[in-house]
Amino acid sequence: MQRKTSQYLLPVFKNGHNDSSYDIFPSFPLKSGVINEGYKGLAQEILGKKTVILDGYIGVDWHEVCTSLGAELQEKGQEVSFIHVKDFLRPENEISVLIAPFLGADDPLFGHRADIGLSAYFDQEKLKNLELDENADSNIIYGTGAAQTSIEGFLVYFDIPKNELQYRMRANAITNLGFSSPKDHKQMYKHFYFVDWEVLNREKKRLLPQISIVVDQQRPNHPTWMMGDAMRKGLARMSKRYFRVRPWFEPGVWGGQWMKGKIKDLNQKVPNYAWSFEMIVPENGLVFESDGLLLEVSFDMLMYQERENVLGRAAKRFGDEFPIRFDFLDTFDGGNLSVQCHPSPAYIKNNFGENFTQDETYYILDAGKGANVYLGFQKDIDSAEFKEALVHSHNSKEVLDVEKYVQKLPAKKHDLFLIPHGTVHCSGVDNLVLEISATPYIFTFKMYDWQRLDLEGNPRPLNIERAFENLNFERRGQKVAETLISKPRVEASGKNWEKIHLPTHPDHFYDIYRYDFDDEVHIDTQGQCHVLMLVEGEKIVLDTNGAEQVFHYAETFAIPAAAGNYSLINKGNAKARVIVSFVKDEMC
């Protein structure tokens, strides 16, 4: 049976890219001959190694890996002993007890970031007694956690991107770490986010300097791979030039049609697109290219190895965590988002283990006639009455008169709405929102969802109680216009260019600027990582220390702090407008 995979599976080879459109498979170039394809060449690299460790992330198809490598090695006359590290795991009931504190009990969405190590999953006594077959030409220890055996060997690390992992999850092709059977997909994702990814990311960081070969296993029977030294050198180069993560796209119950119409290479068979994961770094990957071959690694590998180069002064505060998120919310010919808010810094830390909270802004990349956003409370809001109305609507399924409680504000292109934690908000229809935010991205407390079902026909969970533990009822009346709508001002200008400050709220740790220019502008990172997007215009050329790269309308990219100075050159026929976001100096 053919395994289901993501509709945006990274191709093996880089196809020709239209130089005037958004690229859904961006890549960073490496020299010729660095990336290889297929199990045959991989088997050749393993040949002659007495002990081989095949480790990797959750979701890797180990059956395919071992069957394919075994066949290739057998063809070369090798006697191979395969040892599955899964056989050394603790029993499932013990692992269940181990991870229970992090799964949020019966909460349908939220848990707490796990602080346990991968070693806790294994029976250490069994691992000590692991015996290799001295008569075999090669002993291959394989599976997620294989390096936990502490046996020295040639380390090959298999990775898959988060979008492919989630498609395999929905196809019931994978399970959570240490378990034999899949569960409800929403519960599996919660388990992945709060437990598996936390545990395995720490293990990936530990192994990164030791990896002899890294393998991208997302394409069935067509892995791409390269030597670990080449990957580490590629990450080092990237950390001084630029990077653009591979975006991916998801439909949703409120999703719209803007991305389907504007981004040419998207699958048109889905009903809509609600989100584009432009730069949600816990979920996105980075793609390397050599001779047209593509290989993807997770973004965190760059942070584990090069966080000082990437973040500069902000690395002291954020460590391995990339602080800023860019994503699209598309409601063109779609629906309103849910009425929602986000947690305070103390709440998200105490309840979920996150190090900083989900402070957001809505930059309106495009808007239809009559578009609006819901933001802040009406002047005469009564919190008890509002909660009673929400609970009644939820229980009775009656439509809520949202505008009785929440302000509805007109939205037009290039407006910036400020949404610090505790602010009631949602996008209305006919907006293409560029959401510029702190990186946390799942901590949305929905209070009202317009009586909709999700795409599977199930009620969407609400979080009224959590919302009321975080709502700021001082953000009401005239204060909304005064404090939650950015007031742009020109900070500097020259011949055919302007540097415009779009001030954010004091609670936001990041700032936002926009450069409007006809020809080119020169920018200094000043020891900060800059996240950018061309929000108006056709295309620009980025020049970092003499290396050039083209970016198109609506593409997100970043300039590491270590790049120092860079230039943006307008290659379109109209004025270019580029958003730049970075951590505020006082927040580093």
GISULPE-V469866 format. One record per residue. N is the residue number from 0. SS is DSSP state (helix for helix, strand for strand, loop for the rest). D_LAST is the distance of its C-alpha to the last C-alpha in Angstrom with 1 decimal. Layout:
BEGIN
[[N	SS	D_LAST] [N	SS	D_LAST]]
END
This chain:
BEGIN
[[0	loop	51.5] [1	loop	48.8] [2	loop	45.4] [3	loop	43.4] [4	loop	40.2] [5	loop	37.6] [6	loop	38.9] [7	loop	36.0] [8	loop	36.8] [9	loop	35.5] [10	loop	38.6] [11	loop	39.6] [12	strand	40.0] [13	loop	38.1] [14	loop	40.4] [15	loop	40.8] [16	loop	38.2] [17	loop	39.2] [18	loop	37.2] [19	loop	37.0] [20	loop	35.5] [21	loop	32.6] [22	loop	32.5] [23	loop	32.1] [24	loop	32.2] [25	loop	29.8] [26	loop	29.7] [27	strand	28.3] [28	strand	31.3] [29	loop	32.3] [30	loop	35.5] [31	loop	38.9] [32	loop	40.1] [33	loop	36.9] [34	loop	37.1] [35	strand	40.3] [36	strand	42.0] [37	loop	44.2] [38	helix	45.3] [39	helix	48.0] [40	helix	45.7] [41	helix	43.4] [42	helix	46.6] [43	helix	47.5] [44	helix	44.3] [45	helix	45.0] [46	loop	48.6] [47	loop	49.6] [48	loop	46.6] [49	loop	48.1] [50	strand	45.1] [51	strand	42.7] [52	strand	39.7] [53	strand	38.9] [54	strand	35.7] [55	strand	33.6] [56	loop	31.8] [57	loop	33.4] [58	loop	35.7] [59	loop	37.1] [60	loop	40.9] [61	helix	42.1] [62	helix	45.7] [63	helix	45.4] [64	helix	43.6] [65	helix	46.2] [66	helix	49.2] [67	helix	48.4] [68	helix	47.5] [69	helix	50.5] [70	helix	52.8] [71	helix	51.6] [72	helix	51.9] [73	helix	55.3] [74	helix	56.5] [75	loop	55.7] [76	loop	57.8] [77	loop	55.1] [78	loop	55.5] [79	strand	52.2] [80	strand	51.3] [81	strand	48.6] [82	strand	46.8] [83	strand	44.7] [84	helix	42.0] [85	helix	42.3] [86	helix	45.5] [87	helix	43.5] [88	strand	41.3] [89	loop	42.0] [90	loop	44.2] [91	helix	42.7] [92	helix	43.4] [93	helix	41.4] [94	helix	38.4] [95	helix	38.7] [96	helix	38.5] [97	helix	35.5] [98	helix	33.4] [99	helix	34.8] [100	helix	32.1] [101	helix	29.5] [102	loop	31.7] [103	loop	31.7] [104	loop	35.5] [105	loop	37.1] [106	loop	34.0] [107	loop	34.6] [108	loop	31.0] [109	loop	28.5] [110	loop	28.1] [111	loop	25.5] [112	loop	23.6] [113	loop	25.8] [114	loop	24.8] [115	loop	28.1] [116	loop	28.8] [117	helix	31.3] [118	helix	33.8] [119	helix	34.5] [120	helix	36.2] [121	strand	38.8] [122	loop	41.9] [123	helix	41.3] [124	helix	45.0] [125	helix	45.9] [126	helix	43.3] [127	helix	44.8] [128	loop	48.2] [129	loop	47.3] [130	loop	50.0] [131	loop	50.0] [132	loop	53.2] [133	loop	54.4] [134	loop	56.9] [135	loop	54.5] [136	loop	53.4] [137	strand	49.9] [138	strand	48.2] [139	strand	45.4] [140	strand	43.2] [141	strand	41.4] [142	loop	39.4] [143	loop	35.9] [144	loop	35.2] [145	helix	37.8] [146	helix	35.7] [147	helix	35.9] [148	helix	39.4] [149	loop	38.0] [150	loop	40.9] [151	loop	40.2] [152	loop	40.8] [153	strand	39.8] [154	strand	36.7] [155	strand	36.6] [156	strand	33.8] [157	strand	34.5] [158	strand	31.9] [159	loop	32.3] [160	loop	29.9] [161	helix	29.1] [162	helix	31.3] [163	helix	34.2] [164	helix	33.6] [165	helix	33.9] [166	helix	37.0] [167	helix	38.6] [168	helix	37.7] [169	helix	39.5] [170	loop	42.4] [171	loop	42.6] [172	loop	42.4] [173	loop	39.8] [174	loop	38.9] [175	loop	36.1] [176	loop	35.6] [177	loop	38.6] [178	loop	40.7] [179	loop	43.8] [180	loop	44.0] [181	loop	41.6] [182	loop	41.0] [183	loop	40.2] [184	helix	37.6] [185	helix	35.2] [186	helix	35.4] [187	helix	35.0] [188	helix	31.8] [189	helix	30.5] [190	helix	31.6] [191	helix	29.9] [192	helix	26.5] [193	helix	26.3] [194	helix	28.3] [195	helix	29.5] [196	helix	26.3] [197	helix	24.3] [198	helix	27.0] [199	helix	27.7] [200	helix	24.2] [201	helix	23.8] [202	helix	27.2] [203	helix	26.3] [204	helix	23.4] [205	helix	25.9] [206	helix	28.6] [207	helix	26.7] [208	loop	27.5] [209	loop	31.1] [210	loop	32.0] [211	loop	35.1] [212	strand	35.5] [213	strand	33.3] [214	strand	35.3] [215	strand	34.5] [216	loop	37.0] [217	loop	36.5] [218	loop	39.8] [219	loop	43.0] [220	loop	44.9] [221	loop	42.9] [222	loop	40.0] [223	strand	38.1] [224	strand	36.8] [225	strand	35.6] [226	strand	35.2] [227	helix	32.0] [228	helix	31.6] [229	helix	31.8] [230	helix	29.1] [231	helix	26.7] [232	helix	27.5] [233	helix	27.0] [234	helix	23.5] [235	helix	22.7] [236	helix	24.1] [237	helix	22.3] [238	loop	18.9] [239	loop	19.8] [240	loop	21.6] [241	loop	20.9] [242	strand	21.5] [243	loop	23.0] [244	loop	23.5] [245	strand	27.1] [246	loop	27.3] [247	strand	29.7] [248	strand	31.5] [249	strand	32.9] [250	loop	35.6] [251	loop	35.4] [252	loop	37.7] [253	loop	36.3] [254	loop	35.6] [255	strand	36.8] [256	loop	38.4] [257	helix	36.1] [258	helix	34.6] [259	helix	38.1] [260	helix	39.4] [261	helix	36.8] [262	loop	35.7] [263	loop	38.9] [264	loop	38.6] [265	loop	37.8] [266	loop	40.4] [267	loop	42.5] [268	loop	44.3] [269	loop	41.6] [270	loop	42.1] [271	loop	38.7] [272	strand	35.0] [273	loop	32.6] [274	strand	29.4] [275	strand	28.1] [276	strand	25.4] [277	strand	23.8] [278	strand	20.6] [279	loop	20.4] [280	loop	19.3] [281	loop	20.8] [282	loop	24.1] [283	loop	24.1] [284	strand	25.2] [285	strand	25.3] [286	strand	28.7] [287	strand	30.2] [288	strand	33.4] [289	strand	36.2] [290	loop	39.7] [291	loop	39.1] [292	strand	38.3] [293	strand	35.1] [294	strand	33.1] [295	strand	30.1] [296	strand	27.5] [297	strand	24.9] [298	helix	21.4] [299	helix	20.0] [300	helix	22.0] [301	helix	19.7] [302	helix	16.6] [303	helix	18.6] [304	helix	19.8] [305	helix	17.2] [306	helix	13.7] [307	helix	12.4] [308	helix	14.5] [309	helix	13.5] [310	helix	9.7] [311	helix	9.3] [312	helix	6.1] [313	helix	4.6] [314	helix	7.8] [315	helix	7.1] [316	helix	5.9] [317	helix	8.3] [318	loop	10.9] [319	loop	13.9] [320	loop	13.1] [321	loop	12.6] [322	loop	10.8] [323	strand	13.0] [324	strand	16.7] [325	strand	19.6] [326	strand	23.1] [327	strand	26.4] [328	strand	28.4] [329	strand	32.0] [330	loop	34.5] [331	loop	36.9] [332	loop	40.3] [333	loop	38.6] [334	loop	37.7] [335	loop	35.3] [336	loop	32.4] [337	loop	32.7] [338	strand	31.8] [339	strand	28.7] [340	strand	25.5] [341	strand	22.4] [342	loop	21.4] [343	loop	19.2] [344	helix	16.2] [345	helix	18.7] [346	helix	21.5] [347	helix	19.9] [348	helix	18.8] [349	helix	22.2] [350	helix	24.4] [351	helix	23.0] [352	loop	20.5] [353	loop	17.6] [354	loop	14.1] [355	loop	13.0] [356	loop	15.5] [357	loop	17.3] [358	loop	16.2] [359	strand	18.2] [360	strand	19.6] [361	strand	23.0] [362	strand	23.5] [363	strand	27.2] [364	strand	28.1] [365	strand	31.8] [366	strand	33.9] [367	loop	37.6] [368	loop	39.9] [369	loop	39.3] [370	loop	36.0] [371	strand	33.9] [372	strand	31.0] [373	strand	31.3] [374	strand	28.6] [375	strand	28.7] [376	strand	31.8] [377	loop	35.0] [378	loop	35.5] [379	loop	38.1] [380	loop	36.5] [381	loop	37.9] [382	helix	35.6] [383	helix	38.6] [384	helix	40.7] [385	helix	37.9] [386	helix	37.6] [387	helix	41.3] [388	helix	41.6] [389	helix	39.1] [390	helix	40.9] [391	helix	44.3] [392	helix	43.3] [393	helix	42.1] [394	helix	45.3] [395	helix	47.7] [396	loop	46.2] [397	loop	46.7] [398	loop	44.6] [399	loop	42.2] [400	loop	42.1] [401	helix	38.3] [402	helix	38.5] [403	helix	40.1] [404	loop	36.8] [405	strand	34.0] [406	strand	33.7] [407	strand	34.5] [408	strand	33.0] [409	strand	34.1] [410	loop	31.9] [411	loop	32.2] [412	loop	30.7] [413	loop	27.2] [414	loop	26.7] [415	strand	23.2] [416	strand	23.5] [417	strand	20.6] [418	strand	20.7] [419	loop	18.3] [420	loop	19.4] [421	loop	22.9] [422	loop	24.1] [423	loop	27.5] [424	strand	27.8] [425	strand	29.3] [426	strand	30.2] [427	loop	33.9] [428	loop	36.2] [429	loop	36.2] [430	strand	32.5] [431	strand	30.6] [432	strand	27.1] [433	strand	24.0] [434	strand	21.7] [435	strand	18.1] [436	strand	16.2] [437	strand	13.7] [438	loop	15.4] [439	loop	17.7] [440	loop	21.0] [441	loop	24.1] [442	loop	23.4] [443	strand	25.6] [444	strand	28.0] [445	strand	31.0] [446	strand	33.4] [447	strand	35.9] [448	loop	36.7] [449	loop	39.7] [450	loop	42.1] [451	loop	41.3] [452	strand	41.8] [453	loop	39.6] [454	loop	40.8] [455	loop	42.8] [456	loop	44.5] [457	loop	42.8] [458	strand	41.3] [459	loop	37.5] [460	loop	36.0] [461	loop	34.8] [462	loop	32.3] [463	helix	33.6] [464	helix	33.1] [465	helix	29.5] [466	helix	28.8] [467	helix	30.4] [468	loop	28.3] [469	loop	25.3] [470	loop	26.7] [471	loop	25.8] [472	loop	29.2] [473	loop	27.9] [474	loop	26.9] [475	strand	30.4] [476	loop	32.8] [477	helix	31.8] [478	helix	28.2] [479	helix	27.6] [480	helix	28.5] [481	helix	26.7] [482	helix	23.3] [483	loop	23.2] [484	strand	24.4] [485	loop	22.2] [486	loop	23.9] [487	loop	23.5] [488	strand	23.8] [489	strand	24.5] [490	strand	21.9] [491	strand	23.7] [492	strand	26.9] [493	strand	29.4] [494	loop	32.5] [495	loop	32.4] [496	strand	28.6] [497	strand	26.2] [498	strand	22.4] [499	strand	22.1] [500	strand	19.1] [501	loop	19.4] [502	loop	17.3] [503	loop	15.9] [504	loop	16.3] [505	loop	14.1] [506	loop	13.8] [507	loop	12.2] [508	loop	8.5] [509	strand	9.7] [510	strand	12.0] [511	strand	15.4] [512	strand	17.7] [513	strand	21.1] [514	strand	23.1] [515	strand	26.9] [516	strand	29.1] [517	loop	32.6] [518	loop	32.3] [519	strand	29.0] [520	strand	25.6] [521	strand	23.4] [522	strand	19.6] [523	strand	17.1] [524	loop	13.9] [525	loop	12.3] [526	loop	10.4] [527	loop	9.2] [528	loop	11.4] [529	strand	13.7] [530	strand	15.8] [531	strand	19.1] [532	strand	22.5] [533	strand	25.7] [534	strand	26.7] [535	strand	29.8] [536	loop	32.0] [537	loop	33.6] [538	strand	31.7] [539	strand	29.5] [540	strand	29.2] [541	strand	25.9] [542	strand	26.3] [543	strand	23.8] [544	loop	25.3] [545	loop	28.8] [546	strand	28.4] [547	strand	29.2] [548	strand	28.7] [549	strand	30.1] [550	strand	28.4] [551	strand	30.3] [552	loop	30.0] [553	loop	27.7] [554	loop	26.3] [555	strand	22.6] [556	strand	21.1] [557	strand	17.8] [558	strand	17.1] [559	loop	15.1] [560	helix	12.8] [561	helix	15.7] [562	helix	18.1] [563	loop	17.3] [564	strand	19.8] [565	strand	21.6] [566	strand	24.4] [567	strand	25.6] [568	strand	29.4] [569	strand	31.2] [570	loop	34.2] [571	loop	35.4] [572	loop	38.1] [573	loop	36.1] [574	loop	32.9] [575	strand	29.7] [576	strand	26.7] [577	strand	23.5] [578	strand	20.5] [579	strand	17.0] [580	strand	13.9] [581	strand	10.2] [582	strand	6.8] [583	loop	6.7] [584	helix	5.6] [585	helix	5.7] [586	helix	3.8] [587	loop	0.0]]
END
